[in-house]
Amino acid sequence: MLSTDFVTGAPNWLDLGSPDTAASAEFYGAVFGWDLQPAGPDAGGYGFFQKNGRTLAALGPLTEEGASPAWTVYFQTPDADATAKAVEQAGGTVRVAPFDVMDAGRMACLTDPGGADFAVWQPAAVKGLEAASEGGTLCWAELHAPDPAAALSFYRALFGWRSREMPVPEMTYTVLSTAEGEQEDASFGGLATVQEGMEPRWMPYFDTADVDDTVSRTQENGGSVLVPASDVPDVGRIAWLADSFGAPFAVIAPRPAA
């Protein structure tokens, strides 16, 4: 389960790049009930999505040339510079070289060899998200890769991830776990082959009590449905959506544990 007990390789931050941050804040406020807390005058328009006073994700303007609206998943690292170097040596790309974010921490924006964008966060004053795996928060991170075996090898070398295969209809699905703790408890995401017509990407999943209601709210506020709501045996009910600017995300109502 994804938690806020962050260890190396765990998702510890999540942000959205948007061409209109005010409009995006309005969209996610309507869909998930989030509020936006500006980070301050020196933050370049960056702010924090919050609910009940806790930071769940972040929002900022698009800053990279040619970038499309998208969510970026960050993974914890003890050394952003060493991780960026390892990514480059393994055939990935360093899109934004490591830099300090004031006293909050150090980050880098990267792309894996299969073409999926991600980032790393080396915590300092800001350790990471303040809530996860509860209503309206990040609960799963899923990589869709053109070569899942190569992707697993890349990230395992980078973060020491463990993996186990899970039977699902018509595909092979790999559950990813950090290197620390009981493997099932340390699972935070999955890996699958990218679907035809889609780009390689990390897809964030947000927990919701009612997937169908969230789908309706998404459509009512200018978003769209990428994959209709459906039940996945032993997992829960899921849907893939896109916000009003086309940034993909997913929602899940997890099946209660037996």
Secondary structure, 3 states (H helix, E strand, C coil): CCCCCCCCCCEEEEEEEECCHHHHHHHHHHHHCCEEEECCCCCCCCEEEEECCEEEEEEEECCCCCCCCEEEEEEECCCHHHHHHHHHHCCCEEEEEEEEECCCEEEEEEECCCCCEEEEEEECCCCCCCCCCCCCCEEEEEEEECCHHHHHHHHHHHHCCEEEEEEECCEEEEEEECCCCCCCCCEEEEEEECCCCCCCEEEEEEECCCHHHHHHHHHHCCCEEEEEEEEECCCEEEEEEECCCCCEEEEEEECCCC
